[in-house]
């Protein structure tokens, strides 16, 4: 399974949350693209 995470961030906070979500997905052995 693959997961695509798309985000837009002006201040960087959303980017930090997207990276946290991506890491959680990777920890579940799912590919993040």
mmCIF file as Biopython writes it, N, C-alpha, C and O atoms, coordinates in Angstrom:
data_model
#
loop_
_atom_site.group_PDB
_atom_site.id
_atom_site.type_symbol
_atom_site.label_atom_id
_atom_site.label_alt_id
_atom_site.label_comp_id
_atom_site.label_asym_id
_atom_site.label_entity_id
_atom_site.label_seq_id
_atom_site.pdbx_PDB_ins_code
_atom_site.Cartn_x
_atom_site.Cartn_y
_atom_site.Cartn_z
_atom_site.occupancy
_atom_site.B_iso_or_equiv
_atom_site.auth_seq_id
_atom_site.auth_asym_id
_atom_site.pdbx_PDB_model_num
ATOM 1   N N  . UNK A ? 1  ? 0.849  -1.162 0.000  1.0 0.0 1  A 1 
ATOM 2   C CA . UNK A ? 1  ? 0.000  0.000  0.000  1.0 0.0 1  A 1 
ATOM 3   C C  . UNK A ? 1  ? 0.899  1.231  0.000  1.0 0.0 1  A 1 
ATOM 4   O O  . UNK A ? 1  ? 1.983  1.229  0.583  1.0 0.0 1  A 1 
ATOM 5   N N  . UNK A ? 2  ? 0.430  2.270  -0.659 1.0 0.0 2  A 1 
ATOM 6   C CA . UNK A ? 2  ? 1.147  3.538  -0.687 1.0 0.0 2  A 1 
ATOM 7   C C  . UNK A ? 2  ? 0.222  4.640  -0.198 1.0 0.0 2  A 1 
ATOM 8   O O  . UNK A ? 2  ? -0.989 4.587  -0.417 1.0 0.0 2  A 1 
ATOM 9   N N  . UNK A ? 3  ? 0.796  5.642  0.468  1.0 0.0 3  A 1 
ATOM 10  C CA . UNK A ? 3  ? 0.032  6.784  0.948  1.0 0.0 3  A 1 
ATOM 11  C C  . UNK A ? 3  ? 0.700  8.045  0.427  1.0 0.0 3  A 1 
ATOM 12  O O  . UNK A ? 3  ? 1.919  8.195  0.518  1.0 0.0 3  A 1 
ATOM 13  N N  . UNK A ? 4  ? -0.098 8.943  -0.115 1.0 0.0 4  A 1 
ATOM 14  C CA . UNK A ? 4  ? 0.393  10.238 -0.573 1.0 0.0 4  A 1 
ATOM 15  C C  . UNK A ? 4  ? -0.096 11.293 0.406  1.0 0.0 4  A 1 
ATOM 16  O O  . UNK A ? 4  ? -1.296 11.417 0.651  1.0 0.0 4  A 1 
ATOM 17  N N  . UNK A ? 5  ? 0.830  12.044 0.957  1.0 0.0 5  A 1 
ATOM 18  C CA . UNK A ? 5  ? 0.484  13.120 1.883  1.0 0.0 5  A 1 
ATOM 19  C C  . UNK A ? 5  ? 0.793  14.435 1.176  1.0 0.0 5  A 1 
ATOM 20  O O  . UNK A ? 5  ? 1.938  14.705 0.815  1.0 0.0 5  A 1 
ATOM 21  N N  . UNK A ? 6  ? -0.236 15.242 0.985  1.0 0.0 6  A 1 
ATOM 22  C CA . UNK A ? 6  ? -0.090 16.530 0.310  1.0 0.0 6  A 1 
ATOM 23  C C  . UNK A ? 6  ? -0.442 17.620 1.309  1.0 0.0 6  A 1 
ATOM 24  O O  . UNK A ? 6  ? -1.462 17.551 1.994  1.0 0.0 6  A 1 
ATOM 25  N N  . UNK A ? 7  ? 0.419  18.628 1.380  1.0 0.0 7  A 1 
ATOM 26  C CA . UNK A ? 7  ? 0.138  19.728 2.298  1.0 0.0 7  A 1 
ATOM 27  C C  . UNK A ? 7  ? 0.730  21.020 1.763  1.0 0.0 7  A 1 
ATOM 28  O O  . UNK A ? 7  ? 1.600  21.006 0.893  1.0 0.0 7  A 1 
ATOM 29  N N  . UNK A ? 8  ? 0.251  22.126 2.290  1.0 0.0 8  A 1 
ATOM 30  C CA . UNK A ? 8  ? 0.777  23.452 1.985  1.0 0.0 8  A 1 
ATOM 31  C C  . UNK A ? 8  ? 0.989  24.144 3.321  1.0 0.0 8  A 1 
ATOM 32  O O  . UNK A ? 8  ? 0.108  24.135 4.181  1.0 0.0 8  A 1 
ATOM 33  N N  . UNK A ? 9  ? 2.142  24.736 3.490  1.0 0.0 9  A 1 
ATOM 34  C CA . UNK A ? 9  ? 2.460  25.348 4.774  1.0 0.0 9  A 1 
ATOM 35  C C  . UNK A ? 9  ? 3.161  26.682 4.558  1.0 0.0 9  A 1 
ATOM 36  O O  . UNK A ? 9  ? 4.154  26.761 3.835  1.0 0.0 9  A 1 
ATOM 37  N N  . UNK A ? 10 ? 2.645  27.714 5.181  1.0 0.0 10 A 1 
ATOM 38  C CA . UNK A ? 10 ? 3.280  29.027 5.095  1.0 0.0 10 A 1 
ATOM 39  C C  . UNK A ? 10 ? 4.246  29.255 6.252  1.0 0.0 10 A 1 
ATOM 40  O O  . UNK A ? 10 ? 5.251  29.948 6.095  1.0 0.0 10 A 1 
ATOM 41  N N  . UNK A ? 11 ? 3.949  28.680 7.406  1.0 0.0 11 A 1 
ATOM 42  C CA . UNK A ? 11 ? 4.780  28.920 8.587  1.0 0.0 11 A 1 
ATOM 43  C C  . UNK A ? 11 ? 5.623  27.721 8.987  1.0 0.0 11 A 1 
ATOM 44  O O  . UNK A ? 11 ? 6.527  27.850 9.813  1.0 0.0 11 A 1 
ATOM 45  N N  . UNK A ? 12 ? 5.341  26.552 8.412  1.0 0.0 12 A 1 
ATOM 46  C CA . UNK A ? 12 ? 6.102  25.358 8.744  1.0 0.0 12 A 1 
ATOM 47  C C  . UNK A ? 12 ? 5.409  24.420 9.708  1.0 0.0 12 A 1 
ATOM 48  O O  . UNK A ? 12 ? 5.796  23.257 9.821  1.0 0.0 12 A 1 
ATOM 49  N N  . UNK A ? 13 ? 4.387  24.900 10.410 1.0 0.0 13 A 1 
ATOM 50  C CA . UNK A ? 13 ? 3.703  24.050 11.385 1.0 0.0 13 A 1 
ATOM 51  C C  . UNK A ? 13 ? 2.981  22.888 10.716 1.0 0.0 13 A 1 
ATOM 52  O O  . UNK A ? 13 ? 3.028  21.761 11.208 1.0 0.0 13 A 1 
ATOM 53  N N  . UNK A ? 14 ? 2.319  23.153 9.608  1.0 0.0 14 A 1 
ATOM 54  C CA . UNK A ? 14 ? 1.626  22.084 8.894  1.0 0.0 14 A 1 
ATOM 55  C C  . UNK A ? 14 ? 2.630  21.073 8.353  1.0 0.0 14 A 1 
ATOM 56  O O  . UNK A ? 14 ? 2.361  19.872 8.335  1.0 0.0 14 A 1 
ATOM 57  N N  . UNK A ? 15 ? 3.781  21.560 7.915  1.0 0.0 15 A 1 
ATOM 58  C CA . UNK A ? 15 ? 4.837  20.668 7.439  1.0 0.0 15 A 1 
ATOM 59  C C  . UNK A ? 15 ? 5.322  19.738 8.529  1.0 0.0 15 A 1 
ATOM 60  O O  . UNK A ? 15 ? 5.576  18.559 8.282  1.0 0.0 15 A 1 
ATOM 61  N N  . UNK A ? 16 ? 5.452  20.265 9.734  1.0 0.0 16 A 1 
ATOM 62  C CA . UNK A ? 16 ? 5.868  19.428 10.865 1.0 0.0 16 A 1 
ATOM 63  C C  . UNK A ? 16 ? 4.830  18.347 11.153 1.0 0.0 16 A 1 
ATOM 64  O O  . UNK A ? 16 ? 5.180  17.198 11.424 1.0 0.0 16 A 1 
ATOM 65  N N  . UNK A ? 17 ? 3.559  18.717 11.092 1.0 0.0 17 A 1 
ATOM 66  C CA . UNK A ? 17 ? 2.500  17.730 11.325 1.0 0.0 17 A 1 
ATOM 67  C C  . UNK A ? 17 ? 2.482  16.689 10.207 1.0 0.0 17 A 1 
ATOM 68  O O  . UNK A ? 17 ? 2.280  15.503 10.471 1.0 0.0 17 A 1 
ATOM 69  N N  . UNK A ? 18 ? 2.689  17.116 8.975  1.0 0.0 18 A 1 
ATOM 70  C CA . UNK A ? 18 ? 2.714  16.172 7.851  1.0 0.0 18 A 1 
ATOM 71  C C  . UNK A ? 18 ? 3.864  15.187 8.007  1.0 0.0 18 A 1 
ATOM 72  O O  . UNK A ? 18 ? 3.705  14.001 7.718  1.0 0.0 18 A 1 
ATOM 73  N N  . UNK A ? 19 ? 5.009  15.659 8.456  1.0 0.0 19 A 1 
ATOM 74  C CA . UNK A ? 19 ? 6.146  14.761 8.679  1.0 0.0 19 A 1 
ATOM 75  C C  . UNK A ? 19 ? 5.845  13.770 9.799  1.0 0.0 19 A 1 
ATOM 76  O O  . UNK A ? 19 ? 6.235  12.605 9.714  1.0 0.0 19 A 1 
ATOM 77  N N  . UNK A ? 20 ? 5.157  14.217 10.846 1.0 0.0 20 A 1 
ATOM 78  C CA . UNK A ? 20 ? 4.792  13.318 11.943 1.0 0.0 20 A 1 
ATOM 79  C C  . UNK A ? 20 ? 3.822  12.241 11.455 1.0 0.0 20 A 1 
ATOM 80  O O  . UNK A ? 20 ? 3.955  11.071 11.814 1.0 0.0 20 A 1 
ATOM 81  N N  . UNK A ? 21 ? 2.854  12.635 10.642 1.0 0.0 21 A 1 
ATOM 82  C CA . UNK A ? 21 ? 1.908  11.668 10.079 1.0 0.0 21 A 1 
ATOM 83  C C  . UNK A ? 21 ? 2.654  10.683 9.183  1.0 0.0 21 A 1 
ATOM 84  O O  . UNK A ? 21 ? 2.414  9.477  9.242  1.0 0.0 21 A 1 
ATOM 85  N N  . UNK A ? 22 ? 3.556  11.200 8.356  1.0 0.0 22 A 1 
ATOM 86  C CA . UNK A ? 22 ? 4.329  10.339 7.457  1.0 0.0 22 A 1 
ATOM 87  C C  . UNK A ? 22 ? 5.154  9.327  8.243  1.0 0.0 22 A 1 
ATOM 88  O O  . UNK A ? 22 ? 5.245  8.163  7.852  1.0 0.0 22 A 1 
ATOM 89  N N  . UNK A ? 23 ? 5.746  9.757  9.331  1.0 0.0 23 A 1 
ATOM 90  C CA . UNK A ? 23 ? 6.547  8.834  10.139 1.0 0.0 23 A 1 
ATOM 91  C C  . UNK A ? 23 ? 5.669  7.740  10.744 1.0 0.0 23 A 1 
ATOM 92  O O  . UNK A ? 23 ? 6.068  6.577  10.786 1.0 0.0 23 A 1 
ATOM 93  N N  . UNK A ? 24 ? 4.491  8.104  11.206 1.0 0.0 24 A 1 
ATOM 94  C CA . UNK A ? 24 ? 3.565  7.108  11.738 1.0 0.0 24 A 1 
ATOM 95  C C  . UNK A ? 24 ? 3.158  6.089  10.688 1.0 0.0 24 A 1 
ATOM 96  O O  . UNK A ? 24 ? 3.041  4.899  10.980 1.0 0.0 24 A 1 
ATOM 97  N N  . UNK A ? 25 ? 2.944  6.559  9.469  1.0 0.0 25 A 1 
ATOM 98  C CA . UNK A ? 25 ? 2.593  5.656  8.373  1.0 0.0 25 A 1 
ATOM 99  C C  . UNK A ? 25 ? 3.769  4.735  8.071  1.0 0.0 25 A 1 
ATOM 100 O O  . UNK A ? 25 ? 3.584  3.530  7.896  1.0 0.0 25 A 1 
ATOM 101 N N  . UNK A ? 26 ? 4.977  5.292  8.008  1.0 0.0 26 A 1 
ATOM 102 C CA . UNK A ? 26 ? 6.172  4.471  7.741  1.0 0.0 26 A 1 
ATOM 103 C C  . UNK A ? 26 ? 6.360  3.415  8.830  1.0 0.0 26 A 1 
ATOM 104 O O  . UNK A ? 26 ? 6.757  2.287  8.540  1.0 0.0 26 A 1 
ATOM 105 N N  . UNK A ? 27 ? 6.078  3.777  10.076 1.0 0.0 27 A 1 
ATOM 106 C CA . UNK A ? 27 ? 6.213  2.827  11.182 1.0 0.0 27 A 1 
ATOM 107 C C  . UNK A ? 27 ? 5.254  1.648  11.032 1.0 0.0 27 A 1 
ATOM 108 O O  . UNK A ? 27 ? 5.474  0.588  11.617 1.0 0.0 27 A 1 
ATOM 109 N N  . UNK A ? 28 ? 4.200  1.833  10.255 1.0 0.0 28 A 1 
ATOM 110 C CA . UNK A ? 28 ? 3.230  0.766  9.996  1.0 0.0 28 A 1 
ATOM 111 C C  . UNK A ? 28 ? 3.585  -0.016 8.737  1.0 0.0 28 A 1 
ATOM 112 O O  . UNK A ? 28 ? 2.765  -0.772 8.218  1.0 0.0 28 A 1 
ATOM 113 N N  . UNK A ? 29 ? 4.821  0.169  8.243  1.0 0.0 29 A 1 
ATOM 114 C CA . UNK A ? 29 ? 5.311  -0.523 7.049  1.0 0.0 29 A 1 
ATOM 115 C C  . UNK A ? 29 ? 4.497  -0.210 5.800  1.0 0.0 29 A 1 
ATOM 116 O O  . UNK A ? 29 ? 4.280  -1.079 4.955  1.0 0.0 29 A 1 
ATOM 117 N N  . UNK A ? 30 ? 4.050  1.034  5.691  1.0 0.0 30 A 1 
ATOM 118 C CA . UNK A ? 30 ? 3.347  1.509  4.505  1.0 0.0 30 A 1 
ATOM 119 C C  . UNK A ? 30 ? 4.234  2.553  3.845  1.0 0.0 30 A 1 
ATOM 120 O O  . UNK A ? 30 ? 4.828  3.393  4.521  1.0 0.0 30 A 1 
ATOM 121 N N  . UNK A ? 31 ? 4.320  2.497  2.515  1.0 0.0 31 A 1 
ATOM 122 C CA . UNK A ? 31 ? 5.190  3.410  1.778  1.0 0.0 31 A 1 
ATOM 123 C C  . UNK A ? 31 ? 4.536  4.784  1.644  1.0 0.0 31 A 1 
ATOM 124 O O  . UNK A ? 31 ? 3.372  4.896  1.260  1.0 0.0 31 A 1 
ATOM 125 N N  . UNK A ? 32 ? 5.291  5.812  1.963  1.0 0.0 32 A 1 
ATOM 126 C CA . UNK A ? 32 ? 4.838  7.193  1.788  1.0 0.0 32 A 1 
ATOM 127 C C  . UNK A ? 32 ? 5.490  7.731  0.526  1.0 0.0 32 A 1 
ATOM 128 O O  . UNK A ? 32 ? 6.708  7.661  0.362  1.0 0.0 32 A 1 
ATOM 129 N N  . UNK A ? 33 ? 4.659  8.270  -0.366 1.0 0.0 33 A 1 
ATOM 130 C CA . UNK A ? 33 ? 5.189  8.837  -1.616 1.0 0.0 33 A 1 
ATOM 131 C C  . UNK A ? 33 ? 4.945  10.323 -1.667 1.0 0.0 33 A 1 
ATOM 132 O O  . UNK A ? 33 ? 5.319  10.977 -2.641 1.0 0.0 33 A 1 
#
